[in-house]
Amino acid sequence: MATTRPVALVTGASSGIGEAAAIALVEAGFAVVGTSRNTAGLAPRDGVTFIGLDVASDASVASAVEQVIERFGRIDVLVNNAGFGSGGAAEETSIAQDQRVFDINVFGVFRMTKAVLPHMRAQGSGRIVNISSIGGFIPIPYMAAYTASKHAVEGYSESVDHEVREYGVRVLLVEPAWTNTSFEANSIQPDLPLPLYAKRRDFFEQYMAQAVKDGDDPAVVAKEVVAAATDAKPRLRYAAGSRTRAVQTMRRLVPARMFDRQIRTINRLPV
């Protein structure tokens, strides 16, 4: 069932940023396949075809990519959106919990990238768009594992982009700030909570809940995903929303000591 339209594969497309990105890509003229770990009750909607995919499984990733190629003949854009948050102080999360965060947020990106690259290289073109975060370039206390995972995605994306650019493939980053989704509700809580961190952790959770509630609409991020997928001369990084752009400017221009103090003030940590 090959198509003359460009084909986009979007992971974690059943809700939030992934859903908005999938719909925006349909509107931009793509044939879009969205993925979810649980596809029960997920019929095609808004032009998006759904298939099951667990990015933590090598076999599931390989099967999903092959399904898309068999049905549509090609993959032009991969949007690596699947992921989740993790709260609590670093000392409050077990290594097993940290590994789970990395298995989805980081190795999920690795698996998907490795699966589509041979096909994109063979066709001489392709875009891999990785959803990073404002936490990919600043510290976020009480989200250390999640922040580390997004820093890892940033380094991986930039490095692989240099490797594959000569073959017509680009690896690009979209960096949202807080977005009005179910992100906070779906974040995992620390499995080894300690009383001495409870006060700071509780404040951070309240701060995050409000920041997400007041955050950008997912459509703001979706717009940047489409730009990354279609720009004739793409940028390596696409800032999604005014808050990301403001923080990027601060990180670049504000002295390190002052920036550090601001991070601590925002999070009500002693300065």
QUIPEHU-V201563 format. One record per run of one state. SS is the DSSP state (helix for helix, strand for strand, loop for the rest). FROM is the first residue (numbers start at 1). TO is the last residue. If there is no record, write none. Layout:
# QUIPEHU-V201563
ss->SS from->FROM to->TO
ss->SS from->FROM to->TO
This chain:
# QUIPEHU-V201563
ss->loop from->1 to->6
ss->strand from->7 to->10
ss->loop from->11 to->15
ss->helix from->16 to->27
ss->loop from->28 to->30
ss->strand from->31 to->36
ss->loop from->37 to->44
ss->strand from->45 to->45
ss->loop from->46 to->47
ss->strand from->48 to->52
ss->loop from->53 to->57
ss->helix from->58 to->72
ss->loop from->73 to->76
ss->strand from->77 to->80
ss->loop from->81 to->85
ss->strand from->86 to->86
ss->loop from->87 to->87
ss->strand from->88 to->88
ss->loop from->89 to->89
ss->helix from->90 to->92
ss->loop from->93 to->94
ss->helix from->95 to->105
ss->loop from->106 to->106
ss->helix from->107 to->123
ss->loop from->124 to->125
ss->strand from->126 to->131
ss->loop from->132 to->133
ss->helix from->134 to->136
ss->loop from->137 to->142
ss->strand from->143 to->143
ss->helix from->144 to->167
ss->loop from->168 to->168
ss->strand from->169 to->176
ss->loop from->177 to->178
ss->strand from->179 to->179
ss->loop from->180 to->182
ss->helix from->183 to->186
ss->loop from->187 to->187
ss->strand from->188 to->188
ss->loop from->189 to->194
ss->helix from->195 to->213
ss->loop from->214 to->215
ss->strand from->216 to->216
ss->loop from->217 to->217
ss->helix from->218 to->230
ss->loop from->231 to->236
ss->strand from->237 to->240
ss->loop from->241 to->241
ss->helix from->242 to->253
ss->loop from->254 to->255
ss->helix from->256 to->266
ss->loop from->267 to->271
